[in-house]
Amino acid sequence: MAELRPERFLSQRSRSVDASGIRKVFDLAAKLEDPVNFSIGQPDYDVPASVRQATIDAIQSRKNGYTVTQGIAPLLERVRGDLERENGCSPAVLVTSGVSGGILLALMALLDPGDEVVIGDPYFVIYKHAVKLVGGVPVFVDTYPDFRFRVERYEAAVTPRTKLMVLASPSNPTGVVLNADELRQAAELAERHNIILLVDEIYNRLAYDAPCPPALKHAPHRTLLLRGFGKSYGMTGWRMGYAAGPAFLIEEMTKLQQYTFVCAPSIAQYGALAALDADISGHVEEYRRKRDLVAERLGGTFELARPGGGFYFFPRVPARFPNATAFVEEAIRNNVLIIPGSVFSQKDTHFRLSYATTNDKIERGCEILCRIAKG
């Protein structure tokens, strides 16, 4: 019998992607007793009751089969209307299986082998690997130390092979929210170089100092906006999102969805429609206070950029540690789970902390991290 060797069967495409560093920390969490878990990338509150009920009603009404590929008409119409009021334009819309599903469909629709994608560093982990999975080449732009959009840095990364530029606001892992001027400059750069601008706004409802400015208004004919319901409404497992942008791109993504995801989960689409009317202002205010609490507890010990949204900090580790991985390992030995910055970056100088947990855990975890930092 011939030896069954994995390298004989597994594709180079698959083997080029490392296992998620976040998942490795999740595995560690299962082995610790009552850890302070700052690694979780999901809110610690439940789905609003009105959303749960709308989904139950959909099940009881036997709306359990496939929907049309692009999504149910009431949800499409509602999203399109909201975006038109917000941006002054009426984009084409596709309901996706989470924002991650939208990212993959967009990359499949846009990239040929060797095409380049400009990505700010640090970045959400899927950007790098999904680009590589479809044969593209990620090109990283250093945004340290404050993680802002600087047009000259991004423009320097553009080449004749550049097809796409990716921005995230609020960002995972930094929590930075792009302002209107940064979005305008990004759109103008995309115009100058005839590329597509993808703006990931999965955390857009969790903005604490001001609403996220409209992303489609500056160049709607070449901007793809991705939003989702998981982070804002506690629906992470429901896998619900949408893509909005130029008709030619949405049509292509819809075609590809037909042969991959088929459609977004049917009953969750009815829940998402209800979510658009759900009041989460109490959660937003609670998370604003958590953001402020972490900033107060860590600010005197760590170098950090104050986040404007999401539920993450991305502090720099003290200079006495050789890298962020060493600091994270020490934190885990002290029962605090955080993610090394190398998961999100070409550098290993920072760590990601999620404050989507109780205030007691925040207090305890921050005290431990400061004690480790001071030695």
N, C-alpha and C positions, 0 to 999 in steps of 0.2 A: 504494500500500500504506500502510495506517495505521501511524503510528509506534508502536512497542512501548514504552510507558512503564511502568517498574516500578510507579509509584504508581497506575497504572490497575488493576493486578492484585493487588499485594500488600496483604494486609489491614492495617487500622490496628492490629489486635491484634499482628500480627507486627512491624510497623514501630515499635511503641512500646517494643520490647525492644532494648537495645544489645548489640552483640557483646561477649562476655566479655572483660574486661580480663586475665583469667588466660590466655586463649588467645593474646592479643596478646604476652604475655611468652613463652609457649611458642614462638611463631613467632620471636621474637628469639633464643631459645636455640639454634635450629637454625642461626643465622648466626654464632654465637660459637665460638671454639676453646677447648675444655676449660673452660667456665665453672663457677663455683661456683653450682650450681643450687639455690637455696633456694625455688623456686617450686612444686615438684612436690607435689601433694596425694595422694600414694600412698606406701605403705611401700616400702623398698628391699630387702625380703626376698621370697623366693619362696613360693608356695603350699606348705603342708606336703605331704610325700610321700604320706601316707595319704589326703589329699584328692584329690591328682592320681590316685592309683591307683583310688580309688572311682569317679571320673569315667570313667576309662579302662574300668573294669569295666562301667559303665553303657552305654558306647558299644558294647563288645563283646557285651553282652547284648541289644543292639538296643533299648535304651530311648531311642530317638531321636525319637519322635513327640511330639505334643502331650500334655500332662498335663491333668487336670481343671483348671479355671480357678483354683481356690483353692490348688492345690499337691498334691504327693503325700502320701498319708496318713501314712507314717512320719515325714516331716518335720513335718507339722502336729501330730501327736501328741507328738513330742519337744519341740517349741517350747512347746506348750500346757502340758505337764507341767513343764518348766523354769520357766515363768513362774508357774505355780501355786505351786510350792515357794518361789519368790523373793518373790512378792507376796501370797500368801494368797488369791488369786482365780483364777478360770479364765476368761480372756478368749476371745473369738472370734479366730481367726487367719487371715490371708491371706498367702500367699507372693507377693512382688512382684518386679518387675524392678528390683532395686536400691531403695535408700531414696528416690531421686529419683522412681522410679515410684510408690512409696507416697505421696509428697508430692502428686504431681499427681492421683492418684486421690482422695485425701482432699479436696483443694481442689475438684475437680469435683463430688464428692458433697455438699459442704457449702455452697458459695457460690453465691448469686445475684448478678447485677450490682448493684454498690453496697454489698454486704456488706463489713464491715471486718475486717481481721486484724491483731491486735496483735503486733508483732515487736520483740524487743530489738535495739538497734543498738550494736555491729556484728552482722552476720548473715551466714549462708551465702547466697551469691549467688542461688541458685534461689528462695529464699522470696519475695523482692520481685517477681521477674519472673513466676514461676508464678502468684502471686496476681493480677497484672495480666492475665495471659493468659486467665484464666477469668472476668474481669470484676470481680474483687474490688478492694478498696482497701487497700494496706498502710499501717499506722499505726505509726510507729517510736517506740520508747522509748529514750531516751538512757541507756546503762548505764556510760558513762565515769565515773571513770578506772579502776575496778577490775573492771568488767564483771560485777558480781554482780546477782542478782535482788533488787530492792527493790520490795516490794509496792505502796508508795504511788505510785511512778512508773508502774507498769503499770496500777494502778487508775485513775489520772488519765487514761489514754489510752482507757479503755473508754467507749463511747457506746451508745445504743440500737441502732446498726447493727452493733455488734461481734458476730461469730459465732464467732470462733476466736482463741486465743492460742497462739503458737508459742514453744517453748523448745528449746534444744539443750544437751546435756550428755554428754560434753565438747563444748565449742563449737569450731566452725570459724568465725572465725579465731583466737579468743583462747585456746583450750585450757582455759577455766574449767570446772570440774566443780561442778554444783549440789549443795548438801548437802541432807540430809533435811528440815531446817526450811524451806529455800527451796521445795522441792517441795511441802511441806505447805501453805505460804502460797499458792502458785500454785493448788493444787487448791481451797483455800477461796475464793480470788478467783473462780475459775471457777464455783463453786457459788453465790456471792452474786449473780453477774450472769448466770447461766444460759447459759454459753458452753462450748464444747469446748476442751479443753487438748490440744495436740499436743506430744509430747516426742520429739525426734530424738536417738537414742542410737547413731548409726552408729559412734562411737568408744568404745563402752562398755567393751570389753575392754582398751582401752589407757588405763587409769587407774593412776596411779603412787603416790599417797599413801594411797588407800583405795578399796575398790570403790565403783562408782556405786550410790547408794542406790536402793531400789525406787521406780519412778515411778508404778506403777499402783495402789498400795495405798491412796492417800488418797481418790481419787474414780474408781474403776474404771468406773463407769457413764457417765463423760463424759471419760475420758482415752484418747487414741490414742497408743500407743507404736510408734515406728518404729525398727527395728534392721536391720543389714546385716552382710554377711560380707566385703565388699571390703577395708575398711581394716585390720581385725584379722588377716585371714588372707592378705593379699596377693592377693586375688581381685577386684581392682577391675574388670577387664574381663569378669568372669563375670556381672555385673549380678544379684546375688542379695540379697534383703532380705525382711523380713516386717513386716506390720502386725498389731498386737494391740490389741483394745479392745472397746467395746460392740457387741453383735451387730447392732444396727440399722445401724451405720455400716459394719462389716466386710461385711455383706451387700450394701450399696449399692456399696461399692468393688469387691466381687467381680463384681457385675453390670457395672460400668463396665469392669473389666479384660477381661471377655469380649468387649467391643466395641472395645477399644484394643490392649492388649498381648497378649491372648488367654490367655497363661499365662507364668509365668517360664520361663527356659530349662530344658528337661527334664533334660539330663544334669548341669547345674550344681546342680540340686536334690539329686541324689544326692551330689554333692560337698559341698554345704552340710551335709547330714546327717552326713557323716563329720567335717566341720570342728568340729561341736559337741563332739566327743571329742578333738580335736587339742590338743596341749600347746603353747601359744605363750608360756609363762612366760619362756622365755629371751629372746624378742624384747621382751617387756614390760620386762624388767630392762635390756636393752640400750638401749631407748628412754628409760627412766628416767635412765640415765647420760648419754645425749645431751642430755636436757632440762637436767640439772644442769650439763653442760659449757657449753651456750649461756648459761644463767643466770649462770654464773661469768664468762664472757668478755664478755658485754654489760652485765652488771648495773652496773658502775661508770661506764658511759658513757651508757646509755640508761635512760629511765624505762620500766619494764615491769612487768606483773602476772605473777607466776609461775604458769604453767599447771599444772593438775593432771592433764591427760590429753591425748589426741590427739598430734599432733606439730607443733604450731605455737606460735610466739610472736607477739605483736602489740605491738611496741615503739612508743613515741612518737618522732618524729623531732626532732632538735635544733631549738631556737628560731631558729637563724640561717638555716634553710631556710624559704622562703615556704609550703611545703606538702610533703606526703609524696611527691607525684608528682615534684617537683624532686629530692628525695633519692633516689628510686628511679632516676631517669634518670642521676644521678651514679654510683650503684652499678653500673648496667648498663654505663656507660662504663668501669668498673673491673672488668668481667667477673664481677660478682655479680648474680644474678637474684633479685629479690624482687618482691612484689606491692604496689602502693599501696593504702592503706587505703580509698580512695574506691570501690574495687571492692566492698567489704563494708560500706560505711557511708555515711551522709549527710555525714560529715566526711572531710577529707583531711589528717589529722594523724598517722597511724600507718602502719606497713607490716606485712605478714604475712611471716614467715620460717618455712619448713618445715625441720625438722631431720632429715627422713627421707633422710639421706645419710651418707657416711662421716665418721668423726671427723676425718680429715685435711682434708676439705672444710669441715667445721664450723670447725676452727681457722683455716684460711686465710681463709674468708669472714668470720668474726667480726673478724679482725684488720683486714681491708679496711674493713668497715663502721665500726669504731671510728676508724680513721684518717680516713675521710671525715667522720665526725661531729665530730671535733676540729679539722678543717680544717688 
